[in-house]
Amino acid sequence: MLTQWLWFCRKFRLSCTFRRGLLGFTVAAVLAFGAIPDAVSAQAPPAPTTGDKAAAKAPLLQLGPGDSVSIQVYGQPDLSTSVYVADDGTLSVPLAGDVQVAGLSPSQASSRVEAALKSHKILVDPHVTLTVTQSRSQRVSVLGQVGTPGRYPVESNTSIFDLLAQAGGITSTGSDVVYVIRQDKDGKEVRYPVDLKGLASGSGAIPSLALKGGDSVFVPKAEQFSIYGEVTTPGRYRVEPGMTVIEAIAKAGGITQRGSQRRVEIKRKKADGSYSNVKGKFGDLVQPDDVIQVKESIF
């Protein structure tokens, strides 16, 4: 306590007379209150900054098992090498042993290799450059109703729209609801439905469902109905959410001059796979696999 007081006096260059007066006041304060506010020596820990939060985010490019990397040590060509990231997420660094790099960016992995070379007393001040020559771990499979199914590389900020664009987009028969297939910690496959229309409008975003290496994205066929008879363009069409019979007829170009608005029949698939015939009304909702027939007018 006395040391702090002397430091305070020297820091602010107080005179001897003022020091004696201040010392007397300090002693009186100790006797009266039993403690001295430690405002000079104590400092509150700095509050977390936005930079700290940003540092917690995943790097744009992450290393993972199967990736091929080139390690260059400045001024030490004998230590430079090309290796693969092992299944356990480690790199085998010459003389330094295995270094854990899974989930790190190349620059972060470089720093970790430098630390390993220092800790093993191989180099005093190493400078390491790590470059990814081939990325295998951060790839996602795209299957189903897309232009070009296959495996595509992803980064930490790759959205599902970016990935589908790489795969040539969804075909005309593709559904608006796609599935991200991922293995849980027990190795079991789990399907997560993603409503693309909801994502596009901002109402269906799932921030926790970021794409990562090893995922699969499956685009199923859209639910469809068939329509034939006295319509302009018979055929098979997508079932849109909330679609009614009159909207289905409009999708097929409308009723021809010979058709009857009152003679619409729907063949509807039952649970056992058979069909039942129901009279169709314009306001009825269309169901998947419905077969709508617009019959010819009697008169």
C-alpha positions in Angstrom: 0.0 0.0 0.0 2.9 2.4 0.9 4.6 1.3 -2.3 1.6 2.3 -4.3 1.4 5.7 -2.6 5.1 6.4 -3.3 4.6 5.4 -7.0 1.7 7.8 -7.2 3.8 10.6 -5.8 6.7 10.0 -8.2 4.4 9.6 -11.2 2.7 13.0 -10.7 6.0 14.7 -9.3 4.4 15.9 -6.1 6.5 18.1 -3.7 7.8 16.7 -0.4 5.4 19.0 1.6 2.5 17.9 -0.4 3.6 14.2 0.0 3.6 14.5 3.7 0.2 16.0 3.7 -1.1 13.4 1.4 0.4 10.6 3.5 -1.3 12.0 6.6 -4.6 12.1 4.7 -4.0 8.5 3.5 -3.3 7.2 7.0 -6.5 8.9 8.3 -8.5 7.3 5.5 -7.1 3.9 6.5 -8.0 4.4 10.1 -11.5 5.6 9.2 -12.4 3.2 6.5 -9.9 0.3 6.8 -9.0 0.3 3.0 -7.8 2.5 0.3 -9.6 2.6 -3.1 -7.2 0.9 -5.4 -8.0 3.0 -8.4 -4.4 3.6 -9.3 -3.1 0.1 -9.4 -6.2 -1.9 -10.4 -7.7 -1.8 -13.9 -10.9 -3.5 -15.1 -10.4 -6.1 -17.8 -11.1 -4.9 -21.3 -14.6 -5.5 -22.6 -14.9 -8.0 -25.4 -14.8 -6.2 -28.8 -16.5 -7.0 -32.0 -13.2 -8.3 -33.3 -13.3 -11.0 -30.7 -16.7 -12.1 -31.9 -15.5 -12.1 -35.5 -12.5 -14.2 -34.5 -14.9 -16.9 -33.3 -16.4 -17.3 -36.8 -15.3 -20.2 -39.0 -12.6 -19.4 -41.5 -13.5 -19.0 -45.1 -11.4 -22.0 -46.1 -11.0 -24.9 -43.6 -8.6 -27.7 -43.7 -9.9 -31.3 -43.3 -9.0 -34.9 -43.8 -7.9 -35.8 -47.4 -6.8 -32.2 -48.2 -3.4 -32.0 -50.0 -1.2 -29.2 -48.7 2.3 -27.8 -49.5 4.4 -26.7 -46.5 7.2 -24.3 -47.3 9.7 -23.3 -44.6 11.6 -20.1 -45.5 15.4 -20.8 -45.8 14.9 -24.5 -45.0 14.2 -26.4 -48.2 14.9 -29.7 -46.4 11.9 -29.1 -44.2 9.5 -28.2 -47.1 7.2 -30.9 -48.1 3.8 -31.8 -49.6 1.5 -33.9 -47.4 -2.1 -34.9 -46.8 -4.2 -34.1 -43.9 -4.7 -37.5 -42.1 -8.1 -38.9 -41.0 -7.5 -37.6 -37.5 -7.1 -34.1 -38.8 -3.3 -33.9 -38.4 -0.3 -33.0 -40.6 2.9 -35.0 -40.4 5.6 -32.2 -40.3 9.2 -33.3 -40.7 11.0 -33.4 -37.3 8.0 -31.8 -35.6 5.7 -34.8 -35.7 1.9 -34.6 -36.1 0.2 -31.2 -35.9 -3.6 -30.8 -35.5 -4.9 -28.6 -38.3 -8.5 -29.7 -38.9 -11.0 -26.8 -39.0 -8.2 -24.2 -39.3 -7.5 -21.8 -42.2 -4.2 -22.2 -44.1 -2.7 -19.2 -42.3 -3.8 -20.5 -38.9 -2.3 -23.9 -39.7 1.0 -22.2 -40.8 1.2 -20.5 -37.3 0.6 -23.9 -35.6 3.3 -25.5 -37.7 5.7 -22.7 -36.7 4.8 -23.2 -33.0 5.6 -26.9 -33.4 9.0 -26.3 -34.9 9.8 -23.8 -32.1 8.6 -26.1 -29.3 10.7 -29.0 -30.6 13.7 -26.6 -30.8 14.2 -27.3 -34.5 14.2 -23.6 -35.5 14.4 -20.5 -33.5 12.3 -18.3 -35.6 10.6 -20.3 -38.4 8.5 -18.7 -41.2 6.1 -21.2 -42.7 3.8 -20.9 -45.7 1.0 -23.5 -46.1 -0.9 -23.8 -49.4 -3.8 -26.0 -50.2 -3.0 -27.8 -53.4 -6.1 -29.9 -53.5 -9.2 -29.7 -51.3 -11.1 -32.9 -50.8 -12.7 -32.5 -47.4 -14.9 -29.4 -48.0 -17.1 -30.9 -50.7 -20.8 -31.4 -50.9 -22.7 -33.8 -53.1 -25.7 -32.4 -55.1 -28.2 -35.1 -56.2 -31.7 -35.2 -57.8 -33.4 -32.7 -60.0 -30.5 -30.4 -60.9 -28.7 -29.6 -64.1 -25.4 -31.2 -63.3 -25.4 -33.5 -60.2 -22.0 -34.1 -58.7 -19.6 -33.1 -55.9 -18.8 -29.4 -55.4 -16.4 -27.5 -53.2 -17.8 -25.2 -50.5 -16.5 -22.5 -48.2 -17.8 -21.4 -44.8 -20.0 -18.7 -46.4 -21.3 -20.9 -49.3 -25.1 -20.8 -49.3 -27.4 -23.4 -50.6 -28.3 -21.1 -53.5 -24.6 -20.8 -54.4 -24.3 -24.6 -54.4 -27.4 -25.2 -56.5 -26.1 -22.6 -59.0 -22.8 -24.5 -59.3 -24.9 -27.6 -60.0 -26.7 -25.9 -62.9 -29.8 -24.9 -61.0 -33.0 -26.8 -60.2 -34.7 -28.3 -63.3 -38.4 -27.6 -64.2 -39.4 -30.9 -62.4 -37.5 -30.1 -59.2 -39.2 -29.3 -55.9 -39.0 -26.0 -54.0 -38.3 -28.0 -50.8 -34.8 -29.6 -50.8 -33.1 -31.8 -48.2 -29.7 -31.4 -46.6 -28.5 -34.8 -45.6 -25.9 -34.9 -42.8 -24.5 -37.5 -40.4 -25.1 -36.9 -36.7 -22.5 -37.7 -34.0 -23.7 -41.3 -34.0 -23.1 -41.7 -37.7 -26.9 -41.8 -38.5 -28.1 -39.8 -41.5 -30.5 -37.0 -40.7 -32.5 -35.1 -43.3 -33.1 -31.4 -42.8 -35.8 -29.9 -45.2 -35.1 -26.4 -46.6 -37.9 -24.4 -48.2 -36.1 -22.4 -50.9 -39.1 -20.1 -51.4 -39.0 -19.3 -47.7 -35.2 -18.7 -47.8 -35.7 -16.4 -50.8 -38.3 -14.3 -49.0 -36.3 -14.3 -45.8 -38.9 -16.2 -43.8 -37.4 -19.6 -43.8 -33.7 -19.1 -43.2 -32.0 -21.5 -40.9 -28.8 -19.9 -39.7 -27.6 -23.0 -37.9 -27.8 -25.1 -41.1 -24.6 -23.9 -42.8 -23.3 -26.2 -45.4 -20.1 -28.2 -44.5 -17.9 -30.8 -46.1 -19.5 -34.2 -46.2 -23.1 -33.0 -46.6 -25.4 -34.0 -49.4 -28.1 -31.9 -50.9 -31.0 -33.8 -52.5 -33.5 -32.1 -54.8 -36.6 -34.4 -55.1 -39.2 -34.2 -57.9 -41.9 -31.7 -57.4 -45.4 -33.1 -56.6 -47.4 -33.1 -59.8 -50.9 -33.6 -61.2 -52.2 -34.6 -64.6 -55.0 -32.9 -66.6 -56.5 -34.0 -69.9 -59.8 -33.7 -71.9 -61.2 -30.4 -73.1 -58.3 -28.1 -72.1 -55.9 -26.3 -74.4 -52.7 -27.9 -73.2 -53.2 -31.3 -71.6 -50.2 -32.6 -69.6 -48.5 -33.0 -66.3 -47.9 -30.0 -64.1 -46.4 -29.0 -60.7 -48.8 -28.8 -57.7 -48.3 -25.3 -56.3 -49.1 -24.6 -52.6 -52.9 -23.9 -52.3 -53.6 -24.6 -56.0 -57.3 -25.0 -56.8 -59.0 -26.8 -59.6 -59.7 -23.6 -61.5 -56.0 -22.7 -61.2 -55.0 -26.1 -62.5 -57.3 -25.6 -65.5 -55.8 -22.2 -66.1 -52.3 -23.8 -66.0 -53.4 -26.1 -68.8 -54.5 -23.1 -70.9 -58.2 -23.1 -69.9 -61.2 -24.9 -71.2 -61.8 -25.2 -74.9 -65.0 -24.2 -76.6 -66.2 -27.7 -76.5 -65.5 -28.2 -72.8 -68.0 -27.9 -69.9 -67.2 -26.1 -66.7 -69.8 -28.3 -64.9 -68.3 -31.6 -66.1 -64.9 -31.8 -64.3 -64.0 -35.1 -62.8 -61.0 -35.9 -60.6 -59.4 -39.3 -60.2 -57.7 -39.2 -56.7 -55.2 -41.7 -55.5 -56.0 -43.4 -52.2 -53.7 -44.7 -49.5 -53.8 -48.3 -51.0 -52.8 -47.0 -54.4 -56.2 -47.3 -56.1 -58.1 -44.3 -57.5 -61.5 -42.9 -56.6 -63.6 -40.7 -58.8 -64.9 -37.4 -57.4 -66.8 -34.5 -58.9 -64.4 -31.6 -59.3 -65.4 -28.1 -58.1 -63.4 -25.0 -59.1 -62.6 -24.2 -55.5 -61.4 -27.7 -54.6 -57.7 -28.0 -53.7 -55.5 -30.1 -56.1 -53.7 -32.9 -54.4 -50.5 -34.7 -55.6 -51.1 -37.3 -58.3 -54.6 -36.1 -59.1 -55.8 -36.8 -62.6 -58.2 -34.1 -63.7 -60.5 -34.6 -66.7 -62.5 -31.8 -68.3 -65.3 -33.4 -70.2 -67.1 -32.3 -73.4 -70.2 -30.2 -73.0 -73.4 -32.2 -73.7 -75.2 -29.3 -75.3 
